[in-house]
Amino acid sequence: MKEIELDVKCFNLKYTLECGQCFRWNKIDENTYIGVVKDRVLKVRQEGNKIFIKSDKEENLEKVVRYYFDLDRDYEKLEKKIVLIDDNIAKAVKNTSGLRNLNQDFFEMLISYIISANNNIPRISKSVNEISKRYGKEIEFEGQRYYLFPTPDELRDVTIDEFRECGVGFRDKYIYKTVEKINNKEIDLEQMQKLDTEKLKAALLSLMGVGPKVADCILLFSCARQ
């Protein structure tokens, strides 16, 4: 597996992956993380203004990485604009410069943020990883096993009790109902993402377990909407 190298500006891998917007990354050392992103495993290392990436799947690797980390957006320009809002925002930006908004899978974010309600990051990560291990596709990378997040079809026959066994607690029925609606064609995830922001948020709020905060997180972290 070859390693690709990309130049980056206004990018901080640690801030981006540890801020709470994603749940499938593990820290290997101070500058290196391994995570599952859509259809592949990524190993990402940052050294100054460069990142180095390895993956089990090299097809379109640079394109996938650039999209996932939003590398083609000018965050220096954004930060200069945001700091003008007020002094508190300016301090926050100064302390987290380089934090980027990830472009994550819509279905995975929908289920992950249903799990996130009244929850904490370690428990959310544990549940998401358990669902992936039980029902997702297995991938081997550098001698370790990883699991893709399952598709709606792969979750089709999972019961409420089986979801609960993954540590999701009272959210088990919310996940079950959402998966059921998708597989029964009551909702179309692709068409939902084409809606304007207000209609998309309304569609998300119609799902069990999705309140305003959860909907906003899904909009931001998988649709780049505000």
Protein Blocks (a to p, Z undefined) as FASTA:
>chain_A
ZZdddddehiafklmmmnopackbccfblmbccddehjaccddddehjaccdddfblghk
lmmmmmmnopmbcfklmmmmmmmmpmmlmmmmmmmgoiacddddfklmmmmmmmmgopaf
klmmmmmmmmmmmmmccddeehiacdddddfklmmmpcfklmmmnonmjmlmmmmmmmmm
mmnomacfklmmmpcfklmmmmmmmpghiafklmmmmmmmmnopZZ
